[in-house]
């Protein structure tokens, strides 16, 4: 039982660290750049993003843990998809905020959406709860794609 709790914490912390490293590589000072951009309707205040991503990274970590703990023969391909979407997620902040390459960020986030849907489909075949835990992530990423593409068009 202790090993399961340790693994769960490793998945959550590991996923959170991916987000933190992405932010670090993006160069920080997100708010200043965000404020200079023309934003589409319904763009939230900048402070909401780290709060939401913190929650979503925790949910992703929990979902990956559930897949890891399964004995399904589909576990490995599902976790590869998890890693692929997490890598795309990792790239977005450095591309958008670090490089300030809006088209590149739009390409990354659309790729992210495809990978999230593929991951959730793979998770669904193994553990419904693991797939369902990613619904807020999918919805937030759809919203983030709207914002990213909107910023690209307006700027």
C-alpha positions as CSV (number, residue, x, y, z in Angstrom):
1,X,0.0,0.0,0.0
2,X,2.8,2.4,0.8
3,X,4.4,1.7,-2.6
4,X,1.1,2.7,-4.3
5,X,1.0,6.1,-2.4
6,X,4.6,6.7,-3.4
7,X,3.9,5.9,-7.0
8,X,0.8,8.2,-7.0
9,X,2.9,11.0,-5.5
10,X,5.6,10.4,-8.1
11,X,3.1,10.7,-11.0
12,X,1.5,13.9,-9.6
13,X,4.8,15.6,-8.7
14,X,6.5,14.5,-11.9
15,X,3.6,15.9,-14.0
16,X,3.6,19.1,-12.0
17,X,7.4,19.4,-12.6
18,X,6.9,19.2,-16.3
19,X,4.7,22.2,-16.1
20,X,7.1,24.1,-13.8
21,X,10.1,23.3,-16.1
22,X,8.1,24.5,-19.1
23,X,7.3,27.8,-17.4
24,X,10.9,28.2,-16.4
25,X,12.1,27.6,-19.9
26,X,9.5,30.1,-21.2
27,X,11.4,32.8,-19.3
28,X,8.8,33.9,-16.7
29,X,7.1,37.3,-16.8
30,X,4.1,35.9,-18.6
31,X,1.8,38.6,-17.4
32,X,3.8,41.4,-19.1
33,X,3.7,39.7,-22.5
34,X,0.1,38.6,-22.0
35,X,-1.0,42.2,-21.3
36,X,0.5,43.4,-24.5
37,X,-1.6,41.1,-26.7
38,X,-5.0,41.7,-28.2
39,X,-7.1,38.9,-26.7
40,X,-10.3,37.3,-28.0
41,X,-13.6,37.6,-26.0
42,X,-13.8,35.7,-22.8
43,X,-10.0,35.7,-22.2
44,X,-9.5,35.2,-18.5
45,X,-7.1,37.2,-16.3
46,X,-3.5,36.0,-16.4
47,X,-3.5,34.8,-12.8
48,X,-6.1,32.1,-13.6
49,X,-3.7,30.1,-15.9
50,X,-1.2,28.8,-13.3
51,X,-4.1,27.9,-10.9
52,X,-5.9,25.9,-13.6
53,X,-2.8,24.2,-14.9
54,X,-1.8,23.2,-11.4
55,X,-5.1,21.5,-10.9
56,X,-5.0,19.9,-14.3
57,X,-1.5,18.6,-14.0
58,X,-2.5,16.9,-10.7
59,X,-5.5,15.3,-12.4
60,X,-3.3,14.1,-15.3
61,X,-0.8,12.6,-12.8
62,X,-3.6,10.7,-11.0
63,X,-4.9,9.4,-14.3
64,X,-1.5,8.2,-15.5
65,X,-1.0,6.5,-12.1
66,X,-4.3,4.6,-12.6
67,X,-3.1,3.4,-16.0
68,X,0.3,2.5,-14.5
69,X,-1.3,0.4,-11.8
70,X,-3.5,-1.5,-14.3
71,X,-2.4,-4.9,-15.6
72,X,-3.7,-4.2,-19.1
73,X,-1.6,-5.2,-22.1
74,X,-2.6,-1.8,-23.4
75,X,-0.9,0.0,-20.6
76,X,2.4,0.8,-22.4
77,X,0.9,2.3,-25.6
78,X,-1.5,4.4,-23.4
79,X,1.4,5.7,-21.3
80,X,3.4,6.5,-24.4
81,X,0.5,8.6,-25.6
82,X,0.4,10.2,-22.1
83,X,4.1,11.1,-22.5
84,X,3.6,12.5,-26.0
85,X,0.7,14.8,-25.0
86,X,2.7,15.9,-21.9
87,X,5.7,16.7,-24.1
88,X,3.5,18.8,-26.5
89,X,2.0,20.5,-23.4
90,X,5.6,21.2,-22.2
91,X,6.4,22.9,-25.5
92,X,3.5,25.3,-25.6
93,X,4.7,27.9,-23.0
94,X,8.3,28.2,-24.3
95,X,6.9,28.6,-27.9
96,X,4.2,31.1,-27.0
97,X,5.9,33.1,-24.2
98,X,9.6,32.4,-24.7
99,X,9.8,32.5,-28.5
100,X,6.7,34.6,-28.9
101,X,5.9,32.5,-32.0
102,X,2.1,32.6,-32.1
103,X,1.7,30.4,-35.1
104,X,4.0,27.8,-33.6
105,X,2.0,27.9,-30.4
106,X,-1.2,27.4,-32.4
107,X,0.4,24.4,-34.1
108,X,1.5,23.0,-30.8
109,X,-1.9,23.3,-29.1
110,X,-3.8,21.7,-32.0
111,X,-1.2,18.8,-31.9
112,X,-1.8,18.7,-28.1
113,X,-5.6,18.4,-28.6
114,X,-5.1,15.4,-31.0
115,X,-2.8,13.7,-28.6
116,X,-5.1,14.3,-25.6
117,X,-8.0,12.8,-27.5
118,X,-5.8,9.8,-28.5
119,X,-4.6,9.4,-24.9
120,X,-8.1,9.6,-23.4
121,X,-9.3,7.0,-25.9
122,X,-6.5,4.7,-24.9
123,X,-7.1,5.3,-21.2
124,X,-10.9,4.6,-21.7
125,X,-10.0,1.1,-22.9
126,X,-8.1,0.5,-19.7
127,X,-9.7,2.5,-16.9
128,X,-12.8,4.7,-17.4
129,X,-11.9,6.8,-14.3
130,X,-8.5,7.6,-15.8
131,X,-10.1,8.8,-19.0
132,X,-12.8,10.8,-17.2
133,X,-10.2,12.6,-15.0
134,X,-8.9,14.2,-18.2
135,X,-12.2,15.7,-19.3
136,X,-11.4,19.1,-17.5
137,X,-7.9,19.0,-19.2
138,X,-9.5,18.4,-22.6
139,X,-12.0,21.2,-22.1
140,X,-9.4,23.7,-20.8
141,X,-7.2,22.9,-23.7
142,X,-10.0,23.5,-26.2
143,X,-10.5,26.9,-24.5
144,X,-6.7,27.5,-24.6
145,X,-6.7,26.6,-28.3
146,X,-9.5,29.1,-28.9
147,X,-7.4,31.8,-27.0
148,X,-4.1,30.9,-28.8
149,X,-5.7,30.9,-32.2
150,X,-7.6,34.1,-31.3
151,X,-4.4,35.8,-30.2
152,X,-2.7,34.7,-33.4
153,X,-5.5,36.2,-35.5
154,X,-5.7,39.4,-33.6
155,X,-2.0,40.1,-33.4
